[in-house]
Every structure is written in C-alpha cells, then in structure tokens.
Amino acid sequence: MPARQGTERKHASGGKGADDGGEEPPRSRSADIPAAAAADMGLRMMSELTGKDTESVTRVEPSDDGWLVGVEIVEDRRIPSSGDTLALYEIDLDMEGELLSYRRVRRYKRGSGDPAESPR
C-alpha cells in the first residue's frame, strides 16, 4: 500500500510527528501564540461574534489545549454610563488562536463590584 502524502508533520523542535512512527515531542508554549496575542484575538472575536463593544480583557490563562481568555463586553449602554449592563465572557482558543468555544459567565451593572471581592 503506498504511503499517504502529507501525513508527516514538522514540529517547532524540528523533529517529525507521530505519523512517522516516532513519539510526538511535547508541545512547547513558546511555539504557540503569546498571551498578549491571545488577549487581542479574544477581544476581536467577541466584538465580531456579539456585535457589541468590548470593554477589557479580564483574564488570559494557558489551558491544556491553548488559552482561556476573559473579555468584558458592554451589553446595554445607558446614560449615564454607570447604568450600563456589562457581561463577562470566557473564550477558549486553541494553540494557534482559533476559537474553540465561548460562553457568557455573568451579567452585571457597571460599578456593582465583584461579589467575590466583597468584604466579610
């Protein structure tokens, strides 16, 4: 049976992938997108997906398969802006920065504070 074309993969380390019968080397985070690029991608993606204005990045954290990015979005603008409704979204990006999933974590009024940070 002839060998399939295009099944050999090169890795950042210069070695071949598992398709040549060898063990695949562990991925190096340095070969992936940096945290700042993941944050920027998260902002742009959420703006495009929701059609809403992004407010800020609240979290950038490496995950097993890429990056977890938290983005704050203005869901409903009010005058004065202290009445705005904001939402926090979590975005899963793969190692190359492609969107895997996103979800809204919570909605709240601007200036309401984080319940986890309230004094005891």
C-alpha positions as CSV (number, residue, x, y, z in Angstrom):
1,M,0.0,0.0,0.0
2,P,1.5,3.4,-0.9
3,A,2.3,5.9,1.8
4,R,-0.2,8.7,2.3
5,Q,1.1,12.1,1.2
6,G,1.1,15.0,3.6
7,T,1.0,12.9,6.8
8,E,4.4,13.8,8.0
9,R,4.3,16.8,10.4
10,K,7.2,19.0,11.4
11,H,7.2,20.5,14.8
12,A,8.8,23.6,16.2
13,S,11.6,21.5,17.6
14,G,12.5,20.4,14.0
15,G,11.5,16.7,14.7
16,K,8.9,14.7,13.0
17,G,5.5,13.9,14.4
18,A,3.8,10.7,15.4
19,D,2.8,9.9,11.8
20,D,6.3,8.6,11.1
21,G,6.1,6.0,13.8
22,G,8.1,8.0,16.4
23,E,6.8,9.6,19.5
24,E,5.5,13.1,19.2
25,P,7.5,15.6,21.3
26,P,5.6,17.6,23.9
27,R,4.4,21.0,22.5
28,S,6.3,24.0,23.7
29,R,4.2,27.0,24.6
30,S,7.0,29.2,23.1
31,A,6.0,27.8,19.6
32,D,2.4,28.9,20.2
33,I,0.9,32.4,20.2
34,P,1.9,34.6,23.1
35,A,-0.5,35.7,25.8
36,A,-0.8,39.2,24.5
37,A,-1.8,37.9,21.1
38,A,-4.4,35.6,22.6
39,A,-5.9,38.5,24.5
40,D,-6.1,40.6,21.4
41,M,-7.7,37.8,19.4
42,G,-10.2,37.3,22.2
43,L,-11.2,41.0,22.1
44,R,-11.6,41.0,18.3
45,M,-13.5,37.7,18.2
46,M,-16.0,38.7,20.9
47,S,-16.7,42.0,19.2
48,E,-17.3,40.2,15.9
49,L,-19.4,37.4,17.4
50,T,-21.7,39.6,19.5
51,G,-21.6,42.9,17.6
52,K,-21.1,44.7,20.9
53,D,-18.3,46.9,22.2
54,T,-15.6,45.2,24.1
55,E,-14.6,46.8,27.4
56,S,-11.5,45.0,28.5
57,V,-9.6,41.7,28.9
58,T,-10.0,40.4,32.4
59,R,-8.1,37.1,32.2
60,V,-5.5,35.3,30.0
61,E,-4.6,31.9,31.2
62,P,-2.9,28.9,29.5
63,S,-5.1,25.8,29.2
64,D,-4.4,22.3,28.2
65,D,-5.2,22.9,24.5
66,G,-4.5,26.7,24.2
67,W,-5.7,29.8,26.0
68,L,-8.6,30.8,28.2
69,V,-9.4,34.5,27.7
70,G,-11.9,36.5,29.8
71,V,-13.5,39.5,28.0
72,E,-15.8,42.2,29.4
73,I,-18.4,43.4,27.0
74,V,-20.9,46.3,27.2
75,E,-24.3,44.5,26.5
76,D,-26.5,47.5,27.1
77,R,-25.4,51.2,27.1
78,R,-27.2,53.7,29.3
79,I,-27.0,57.4,30.1
80,P,-25.2,57.9,32.5
81,S,-22.7,55.1,31.8
82,S,-23.0,53.9,35.4
83,G,-26.2,52.2,34.3
84,D,-24.5,50.2,31.6
85,T,-25.0,46.4,31.7
86,L,-21.7,44.5,31.3
87,A,-21.1,40.9,30.7
88,L,-18.1,38.7,31.2
89,Y,-17.4,36.1,28.6
90,E,-14.9,33.2,28.6
91,I,-13.3,32.3,25.3
92,D,-11.4,29.0,24.6
93,L,-8.7,29.4,21.9
94,D,-6.6,26.6,20.6
95,M,-2.8,26.7,20.3
96,E,-3.0,28.6,17.0
97,G,-5.5,31.1,18.3
98,E,-8.6,29.6,16.6
99,L,-11.9,29.8,18.5
100,L,-12.9,26.5,20.2
101,S,-15.8,27.9,22.3
102,Y,-17.2,30.9,24.2
103,R,-19.8,31.4,26.9
104,R,-21.2,34.2,28.9
105,V,-20.2,33.7,32.6
106,R,-22.2,36.6,34.2
107,R,-24.1,39.9,33.6
108,Y,-23.9,42.8,36.0
109,K,-24.3,46.6,36.2
110,R,-21.2,48.7,35.8
111,G,-19.8,49.6,39.2
112,S,-21.6,46.9,41.0
113,G,-18.3,45.2,42.0
114,D,-17.4,41.6,42.1
115,P,-19.3,39.6,44.7
116,A,-16.1,37.5,45.3
117,E,-14.3,40.7,46.4
118,S,-16.9,41.9,48.9
119,P,-15.6,42.4,52.5
120,R,-16.5,39.8,55.1
